[in-house]
Amino acid sequence: MKTKIGIIIVFVMLIVIFALQNTEIISVKLWFWEVQTPRALLILLCIAIGLFIGFLVPSPARKEKQDEEE
């Protein structure tokens, strides 16, 4: 349990350091839409979207395992 908490604390510290080093405001343009946001927020949002899509799309190995169980 202590190891898990230690890993979480280190991970949170790395995220905070990352966010503090990427505070520059950037402009994102998509067709007729434009938004200004900190670079760190944009990167973290892209990672979150990628993780979400990764959970939605089934992997071939997982599908084979499900087929074997049936």
C-alpha positions in Angstrom: 0.0 0.0 0.0 2.8 2.4 0.8 4.5 1.7 -2.5 1.3 2.6 -4.4 0.9 5.9 -2.5 4.6 6.7 -3.2 4.2 6.0 -6.9 1.0 8.2 -7.0 2.9 11.1 -5.2 5.8 10.9 -7.6 3.4 10.8 -10.6 1.5 13.9 -9.3 4.8 15.8 -8.7 5.9 15.1 -12.3 2.5 16.4 -13.6 2.9 19.5 -11.5 6.4 20.1 -12.8 5.3 19.5 -16.3 2.4 22.0 -16.0 4.6 24.7 -14.4 7.2 24.4 -17.3 4.5 24.6 -20.0 2.5 27.6 -19.0 2.9 29.4 -22.3 -0.4 30.4 -23.9 -0.8 29.0 -27.4 -3.5 29.5 -30.0 -5.3 26.5 -31.4 -7.2 26.9 -34.7 -9.6 24.4 -36.2 -11.6 25.6 -39.2 -13.6 28.6 -37.9 -12.9 27.9 -34.3 -9.9 29.4 -32.3 -9.1 29.0 -28.6 -6.2 30.1 -26.5 -5.0 27.7 -23.8 -1.9 26.8 -21.9 0.3 24.3 -23.7 0.2 21.9 -20.7 -3.6 21.8 -20.7 -3.7 21.1 -24.4 -1.1 18.2 -24.1 -2.9 16.7 -21.1 -6.3 17.0 -23.0 -4.8 15.2 -26.0 -3.5 12.4 -23.7 -6.8 12.0 -22.0 -8.6 11.8 -25.4 -6.1 9.2 -26.6 -6.6 7.1 -23.5 -10.4 7.3 -23.9 -10.2 6.2 -27.5 -7.8 3.4 -26.5 -10.3 2.1 -24.0 -13.1 2.3 -26.6 -11.3 0.4 -29.3 -11.0 -3.3 -28.5 -7.5 -4.8 -29.0 -7.2 -8.0 -31.1 -5.7 -9.8 -28.1 -8.6 -8.9 -25.9 -11.1 -9.9 -28.5 -9.4 -13.3 -29.0 -9.5 -13.9 -25.2 -13.2 -13.1 -25.1 -13.9 -15.5 -28.0 -12.1 -18.3 -26.2 -14.2 -17.7 -23.1 -17.4 -18.1 -25.0 
